[in-house]
């Protein structure tokens, strides 16, 4: 989950796993997998960076430059 700021200055948290695409129009438009759209104040590059940081933090998916063959899920260590 990442925080974003709507155009009316309301802060909300969105589920990164449900984001389908980002577009600069010039405001940033987030399109979700259900085709809902959300316009936010943060620039596209900032949202992209937050997504990369989130994915690295939870280690759920490889990001640019990482080995695609890595496991998509954390392995349990007993």
MMTF fields as JSON, N, C-alpha, C and O atoms, coordinates in Angstrom:
{
  "mmtfVersion": "1.0.0",
  "mmtfProducer": "UNKNOWN",
  "numBonds": 311,
  "numAtoms": 312,
  "numGroups": 78,
  "numChains": 1,
  "numModels": 1,
  "chainsPerModel": [1],
  "groupsPerChain": [78],
  "chainIdList": ["A"],
  "bondAtomList": [4, 2, 8, 6, 12, 10, 16, 14, 20, 18, 24, 22, 28, 26, 32, 30, 36, 34, 40, 38, 44, 42, 48, 46, 52, 50, 56, 54, 60, 58, 64, 62, 68, 66, 72, 70, 76, 74, 80, 78, 84, 82, 88, 86, 92, 90, 96, 94, 100, 98, 104, 102, 108, 106, 112, 110, 116, 114, 120, 118, 124, 122, 128, 126, 132, 130, 136, 134, 140, 138, 144, 142, 148, 146, 152, 150, 156, 154, 160, 158, 164, 162, 168, 166, 172, 170, 176, 174, 180, 178, 184, 182, 188, 186, 192, 190, 196, 194, 200, 198, 204, 202, 208, 206, 212, 210, 216, 214, 220, 218, 224, 222, 228, 226, 232, 230, 236, 234, 240, 238, 244, 242, 248, 246, 252, 250, 256, 254, 260, 258, 264, 262, 268, 266, 272, 270, 276, 274, 280, 278, 284, 282, 288, 286, 292, 290, 296, 294, 300, 298, 304, 302, 308, 306],
  "bondOrderList": [1, 1, 1, 1, 1, 1, 1, 1, 1, 1, 1, 1, 1, 1, 1, 1, 1, 1, 1, 1, 1, 1, 1, 1, 1, 1, 1, 1, 1, 1, 1, 1, 1, 1, 1, 1, 1, 1, 1, 1, 1, 1, 1, 1, 1, 1, 1, 1, 1, 1, 1, 1, 1, 1, 1, 1, 1, 1, 1, 1, 1, 1, 1, 1, 1, 1, 1, 1, 1, 1, 1, 1, 1, 1, 1, 1, 1],
  "groupList": [{"groupName": "UNK", "atomNameList": ["N", "CA", "C", "O"], "elementList": ["N", "C", "C", "O"], "formalChargeList": [0, 0, 0, 0], "bondAtomList": [1, 0, 2, 1, 3, 2], "bondOrderList": [1, 1, 2], "singleLetterCode": "X", "chemCompType": "L-PEPTIDE LINKING"}],
  "groupTypeList": [0, 0, 0, 0, 0, 0, 0, 0, 0, 0, 0, 0, 0, 0, 0, 0, 0, 0, 0, 0, 0, 0, 0, 0, 0, 0, 0, 0, 0, 0, 0, 0, 0, 0, 0, 0, 0, 0, 0, 0, 0, 0, 0, 0, 0, 0, 0, 0, 0, 0, 0, 0, 0, 0, 0, 0, 0, 0, 0, 0, 0, 0, 0, 0, 0, 0, 0, 0, 0, 0, 0, 0, 0, 0, 0, 0, 0, 0],
  "groupIdList": [1, 2, 3, 4, 5, 6, 7, 8, 9, 10, 11, 12, 13, 14, 15, 16, 17, 18, 19, 20, 21, 22, 23, 24, 25, 26, 27, 28, 29, 30, 31, 32, 33, 34, 35, 36, 37, 38, 39, 40, 41, 42, 43, 44, 45, 46, 47, 48, 49, 50, 51, 52, 53, 54, 55, 56, 57, 58, 59, 60, 61, 62, 63, 64, 65, 66, 67, 68, 69, 70, 71, 72, 73, 74, 75, 76, 77, 78],
  "secStructList": [7, 3, 3, 3, 3, 5, 6, 6, 1, 7, 3, 3, 3, 3, 7, 4, 4, 4, 3, 3, 3, 3, 3, 3, 1, 1, 1, 3, 3, 3, 3, 3, 6, 6, 1, 7, 3, 3, 3, 3, 1, 1, 7, 2, 2, 2, 2, 2, 2, 2, 2, 2, 2, 2, 2, 2, 2, 2, 6, 7, 1, 7, 7, 6, 6, 1, 7, 6, 6, 1, 7, 1, 1, 7, 7, 7, 7, 7],
  "xCoordList": [0.846, 0.0, 0.893, 1.914, 0.485, 1.214, 0.234, -0.941, 0.743, -0.067, -0.001, 1.052, -1.148, -1.233, -2.134, -2.906, -2.03, -2.827, -3.76, -3.315, -5.055, -6.041, -5.948, -5.304, -6.57, -6.512, -7.17, -6.869, -8.07, -8.721, -7.933, -8.456, -6.679, -5.751, -6.071, -5.424, -7.032, -7.311, -6.227, -5.903, -5.681, -4.657, -5.349, -6.24, -4.944, -5.509, -4.414, -3.325, -4.712, -3.775, -4.363, -5.538, -3.528, -3.997, -3.194, -2.034, -3.831, -3.219, -2.386, -2.927, -1.082, -0.151, -0.471, -0.32, -0.903, -1.16, -2.358, -2.538, -3.17, -4.348, -4.12, -5.031, -2.902, -2.604, -2.262, -1.398, -2.956, -2.701, -1.748, -0.829, -1.965, -1.099, -1.105, -1.978, -0.089, 0.032, 0.146, 0.749, -0.449, -0.382, -0.26, -0.956, 0.621, 0.751, -0.066, 0.161, -1.045, -1.983, -2.165, -3.058, -1.566, -0.341, -0.507, 0.474, -1.731, -1.887, -1.694, -1.914, -1.287, -1.066, -2.394, -3.139, -2.678, -3.885, -3.458, -2.672, -3.991, -3.754, -4.958, -6.097, -4.709, -5.774, -5.6, -4.515, -6.697, -6.674, -7.135, -7.682, -6.913, -7.248, -8.742, -9.139, -9.581, -11.028, -11.446, -12.637, -10.448, -10.61, -11.057, -11.308, -11.164, -11.389, -10.158, -9.046, -10.366, -9.257, -9.236, -10.278, -8.032, -7.838, -6.794, -5.684, -7.149, -6.192, -5.535, -6.208, -4.209, -3.451, -2.47, -2.134, -2.014, -1.097, 0.344, 1.084, 0.747, 2.14, 2.491, 1.679, 3.712, 4.147, 4.267, 4.487, 4.122, 4.201, 5.478, 5.444, 6.601, 7.885, 7.893, 8.468, 7.258, 7.212, 6.358, 6.728, 5.224, 4.364, 5.105, 5.069, 5.772, 6.542, 7.592, 7.763, 8.301, 9.336, 8.729, 9.307, 7.58, 6.914, 6.533, 6.646, 6.082, 5.715, 6.944, 6.888, 8.05, 9.293, 9.736, 10.092, 9.717, 10.125, 9.213, 9.686, 7.913, 6.969, 7.282, 7.359, 7.461, 7.714, 9.032, 9.135, 10.022, 11.29, 11.103, 11.661, 10.325, 10.116, 9.397, 9.723, 8.43, 7.679, 8.213, 7.774, 9.172, 9.814, 8.798, 8.928, 7.776, 6.73, 6.928, 6.387, 7.683, 7.885, 9.231, 9.726, 9.824, 11.047, 10.725, 9.636, 11.664, 11.519, 12.643, 13.538, 12.617, 13.626, 15.021, 15.417, 15.762, 17.134, 17.29, 18.412, 16.201, 16.3, 16.03, 15.412, 16.49, 16.362, 14.898, 14.255, 14.375, 12.982, 12.724, 11.588, 13.732, 13.559, 13.45, 13.242, 13.587, 13.493, 12.087, 11.12, 11.996, 10.696, 9.825, 10.313, 8.547, 7.62, 7.144, 6.525, 7.417, 6.966, 8.154, 9.126, 8.057, 9.107, 9.089, 8.027, 10.263, 10.337, 10.374, 11.057, 9.652, 9.608, 10.873, 11.292, 11.468, 12.665, 12.295, 11.88, 12.443, 12.114, 13.358, 13.281],
  "yCoordList": [-1.173, 0.0, 1.239, 1.291, 2.223, 3.491, 4.643, 4.553, 5.731, 6.934, 7.793, 7.935, 8.366, 9.318, 10.466, 10.339, 11.592, 12.772, 13.077, 13.328, 13.052, 13.388, 14.87, 15.623, 15.298, 16.695, 17.63, 18.824, 17.1, 17.91, 17.892, 18.287, 17.435, 17.353, 16.239, 16.153, 15.403, 14.255, 13.198, 12.846, 12.704, 11.662, 10.314, 10.121, 9.397, 8.048, 7.03, 7.371, 5.798, 4.696, 3.78, 3.418, 3.406, 2.524, 1.228, 1.191, 0.185, -1.135, -1.219, -1.205, -1.306, -1.371, -2.548, -2.446, -3.647, -4.856, -4.692, -5.498, -3.68, -3.447, -2.367, -2.046, -1.798, -0.767, -1.43, -2.303, -0.995, -1.513, -0.6, -1.077, 0.729, 1.649, 3.03, 3.37, 3.828, 5.222, 6.051, 5.626, 7.262, 8.132, 9.578, 9.989, 10.353, 11.78, 12.538, 12.396, 13.368, 13.987, 15.498, 15.899, 16.403, 16.375, 15.856, 15.405, 15.902, 15.262, 13.766, 13.229, 13.101, 11.658, 10.929, 11.179, 10.032, 9.211, 7.778, 7.198, 7.209, 5.806, 5.024, 5.346, 4.002, 3.113, 1.785, 1.204, 1.315, 0.069, -1.091, -0.885, -2.292, -3.488, -3.614, -4.321, -2.934, -2.951, -1.787, -1.546, -1.058, 0.061, 1.361, 2.344, 1.393, 2.659, 3.521, 3.013, 4.834, 5.774, 6.727, 7.06, 7.162, 8.083, 9.108, 8.744, 10.404, 11.468, 11.895, 12.123, 12.002, 12.362, 13.486, 13.731, 14.168, 15.299, 14.884, 15.601, 13.736, 13.322, 13.081, 12.551, 13.473, 13.188, 11.68, 10.904, 11.292, 9.883, 9.237, 8.115, 9.93, 9.366, 9.067, 8.067, 9.928, 9.71, 8.493, 7.695, 8.354, 7.187, 5.919, 4.916, 5.962, 4.799, 4.405, 3.221, 5.392, 5.114, 4.511, 3.595, 5.009, 4.453, 2.993, 2.167, 2.686, 1.305, 0.404, -0.681, 0.85, 0.069, -0.141, -1.256, 0.92, 0.809, -0.144, -0.938, -0.064, -0.968, -2.418, -3.279, -2.68, -4.059, -4.589, -5.767, -3.741, -4.175, -4.469, -5.436, -3.643, -3.811, -5.111, -5.77, -5.489, -6.715, -7.9, -9.034, -7.63, -8.69, -9.573, -10.797, -8.937, -9.74, -9.911, -10.853, -9.033, -9.15, -8.578, -7.659, -9.109, -8.49, -7.13, -6.929, -6.212, -4.908, -4.737, -5.579, -3.669, -3.434, -3.755, -3.299, -4.532, -4.856, -6.059, -6.508, -6.591, -7.763, -9.02, -8.962, -10.136, -11.418, -11.841, -12.033, -11.985, -12.379, -13.773, -14.083, -14.607, -15.962, -16.068, -17.161, -14.955, -15.006, -15.424, -15.223, -15.997, -16.387, -15.16, -14.11, -15.283, -14.175, -14.054, -13.054, -15.035, -15.015, -15.25, -15.911, -14.7, -14.949, -16.421, -17.031, -16.974, -18.355, -18.36, -17.544, -19.263, -19.376, -20.056, -21.087, -19.465, -20.029, -20.507, -19.712, -21.799, -22.355, -22.564, -23.023],
  "zCoordList": [0.0, 0.0, 0.0, 0.686, -0.78, -0.818, -0.603, -0.96, -0.011, 0.184, -1.064, -1.685, -1.423, -2.525, -2.093, -1.142, -2.802, -2.486, -3.649, -4.769, -3.369, -4.393, -4.725, -3.994, -5.797, -6.21, -5.195, -5.173, -4.35, -3.31, -2.003, -0.961, -2.048, -0.91, 0.087, 1.131, -0.204, 0.662, 0.443, -0.692, 1.54, 1.467, 1.559, 2.386, 0.722, 0.779, 0.522, 0.06, 0.823, 0.628, -0.437, -0.379, -1.418, -2.483, -2.486, -2.076, -2.952, -3.037, -4.316, -5.421, -4.154, -5.285, -6.196, -7.413, -5.63, -6.423, -7.351, -8.264, -7.14, -7.981, -9.033, -9.798, -9.08, -10.07, -11.402, -11.477, -12.442, -13.786, -14.544, -15.211, -14.445, -15.183, -14.55, -13.751, -14.936, -14.526, -15.79, -16.775, -15.751, -16.916, -16.449, -15.521, -17.083, -16.802, -17.838, -19.04, -17.361, -18.316, -18.244, -18.991, -17.558, -16.786, -15.363, -14.77, -14.781, -13.468, -13.649, -14.735, -12.59, -12.676, -12.511, -11.564, -13.436, -13.377, -13.106, -13.856, -12.017, -11.683, -12.19, -11.855, -12.993, -13.45, -12.737, -12.72, -12.148, -11.393, -12.269, -13.352, -11.797, -12.575, -12.852, -13.778, -12.058, -12.313, -13.215, -13.414, -13.766, -14.695, -14.029, -14.726, -12.689, -11.987, -12.176, -12.321, -12.173, -12.328, -11.144, -10.578, -10.777, -9.667, -10.082, -10.47, -10.001, -10.298, -9.002, -7.997, -9.031, -7.833, -8.149, -9.308, -7.086, -7.232, -7.489, -8.161, -6.961, -7.085, -8.55, -9.308, -8.948, -10.325, -10.566, -9.636, -11.806, -12.195, -11.681, -11.175, -11.803, -11.374, -9.875, -9.445, -9.081, -7.632, -7.286, -6.425, -7.953, -7.723, -8.139, -7.427, -9.284, -9.742, -8.721, -8.429, -8.172, -7.178, -5.913, -5.328, -5.488, -4.301, -4.521, -3.615, -5.731, -6.052, -5.979, -5.4, -6.564, -6.53, -5.085, -4.704, -4.278, -2.874, -2.103, -1.29, -2.358, -1.695, -2.053, -1.176, -3.33, -3.765, -3.224, -2.881, -3.147, -2.545, -1.064, -0.546, -0.384, 1.056, 1.373, 2.36, 0.559, 0.825, 0.039, 0.233, -0.856, -1.632, -2.338, -2.351, -2.932, -3.566, -5.063, -5.643, -5.705, -7.145, -7.526, -6.873, -8.57, -9.065, -9.68, -10.218, -9.598, -10.234, -11.235, -11.305, -12.009, -13.041, -12.535, -11.462, -13.299, -12.958, -12.048, -11.815, -11.53, -10.659, -11.472, -12.535, -10.972, -11.653, -11.721, -10.689, -12.931, -13.123, -12.562, -12.203, -12.478, -11.981, -10.471, -9.946, -9.761, -8.304, -7.89, -8.624, -6.726, -6.192, -5.997, -5.579, -6.295, -6.112, -4.676, -4.313, -3.869, -2.479, -1.559, -1.926, -0.365, 0.62, 1.004, 1.132, 1.183, 1.633, 3.149, 3.768, 3.725, 5.179, 5.677, 5.151, 6.693, 7.299, 8.69, 9.534, 8.934, 10.257, 11.071, 12.21]
}
